[in-house]
Structure formats: structure tokens, C-alpha cells
Amino acid sequence: MKGYIVCLLALFVALAIAGWSSCGTGTFHVSNVVISPNPPRPGQNLNVQITGTASAVLTGGTVSISVAWDGITVKQINQPVCTIVSCPVRAGPQTINHSVAFPSAAPSGSYVVTIKITNQNGGLVSCVNVTFNI
């Protein structure tokens, strides 16, 4: 079953994860993020595995993703959670595996991607900062 974490894959899975940290935990606790190959290779698929535990059912909400390159926000999107996962998402352990094409045109520099997920009532589901260099 797909879990909350798939929301984290909306855009940032096309980027290299060198490190990640929580920027807030609500009803979903991310325990690990693994990518391969690490480091990613432009023009090749990037495989991402995210694990965690949901403490509540998710029936709707919003995924907000912000991408900063060398300190400048270069992309920001908001989209409904249920366009990314099949809702409702049940509580319990979740493991998500996803593969995407790594963009061959990504410029060199330092990246920070912030992914914030809120539920159908506006409450925090999870927030993760992902940092990497290309």
C-alpha cells in the first residue's frame, strides 16, 4: 500500500539526496530515505526508497514542495495529496519505492528541497528538508 511518503516524491525524487532531516513531524514519521545510485547520475534513473510510520488515516490534504538552488527558490508547487497517492492512506508502517529520470540539465550547486504535507484539516502530516550538491 502506498503511504504518506510517496507525497515526498512529487518532485524531489528527481534530485540527489545527500542528507535529510525532519522539519516537523505530525501524523507521519519518516525513518529513512535511501537513493541509488548515490550520488545520482544525470540522465539516468534515480531510485528512491522512503520508510516511515503513519499514526492516522490520510483522506486528503496538500503537498507543498519548495526547491532552492544556492539559496534561491527556483520552484514551488502545491498540489492535492490524493493526486499523488490513492486516498485514503491507512495508518501503520509504510515503505515506498519509486524511480524517476534524473534531469540531465540540472545545474551544479547546493540544493535544499522542503516537502511539507498537510492533511484534510490543515494539520501537519510531515515535513522533510532534503539537502544535496550536484
N, C-alpha and C positions, 0 to 999 in steps of 0.2 A: 504494500500500500504506500502511496506517496504521502509524504508528511510535510510539515511546515517548511522544512529546509529547502525543498525544491524552489520555494519562492526566492531564496537567496541566489538561485542560479539564473534568474531572469536575464541579467546582462553580464555580471561579473565573471561568469564561468568562462568567458572568452579571454580572461586576463590571467596573469600568473599570480598565484598565491605564494608569497614568501613567508607571510605571517598573518595571523588573525587574532582578534581579541573581541570580547563582548563589549558592546557599548550600551547594554541594557538587556535584562532578561525579564520576560513576562511569563507567558504560559508555555514557552518553548525554550529549553536549554540546549544549546549547541555544545556538543562534547568534543567534536573533532572535524577538521576539514583536511582532506588529502587530495593532492593533484598528481597526475602523471601525464606526460613526463614533467619532471621538476628539475630545472626550470623548463617552462613551456618553450616550444619551438614555433616561431611564426610560420604560418602556412600549414601547420599540422593540427590534428585534433587534440583537444585538451580534455582529459578525463577527470571528472571531479566526483569525489565521494564525500558526503556530509552525513554525520550521525548526530543524534540528539534524542531528547525525550520531550514529548508534549504532555502537559498536565491537564489540558482541556481540549474539547472539540472545537475545531475551527469551521465556521459555516460561511464566512465572508470576511471582508476587510480590504486592506490596501497594502501594496508593496511599494515602498519609496526607495529608489536607488540613486545615489549620487556618486559620480566618478570625478575625482580630482587628479590632475596631472601636474606635477611640480607645483602644487599648491593652488592651482586654478581649476575651478569647477568647469568641466568640459561637457558633462552630460548629466541630466537629471530627469528622471521619469517617475510617474506614479501610475499604477495600474491595479485593477481589481485582483485580489488573491485568486479567486476562482477561475480566472483566465489562465492561470499557471498550474493550478492543482485541481483535482476533482474534489469538490466540496460535497459533503462535509469530510473533514480530515479527523480521524479518531485520535483520542489520547493514547499515549504509550510510546515505546521506543520506535524510532524511525531511522531508516538508512536510505539515502538517495544516491543513485549513481546516474551521472549524466555526462554526455560527451558533446562538445561543440567545436567548431573550427576556430582556431586561434587566428586573429586577424594578422595578415602579413604586413599591413601598413601601420601598425601601432608604433608611435614614435618612442624613442628612448627617453627614459626619465623615471621619476619616482611617482607611484600611483597610490592613492587611497580610495577605496570603494566602501561606501557606507550603505548598508542594506537594513532598512527598518520595516518591520512588518507589524501592522496593527490589525486587530480583529474587527468583527462586525459592529462592535460597540465603541470603537476607537481606542480600546485598551492595547497596551503593548504586548505583542506576541514575542518578538525577539529583535535584537539589533546587533549587527556584526560589522566591525571595521576590518577590511582586508587590505594589507599593505604589500607592495612588491615593487621591484625595479625591473625595467627592461633595458 
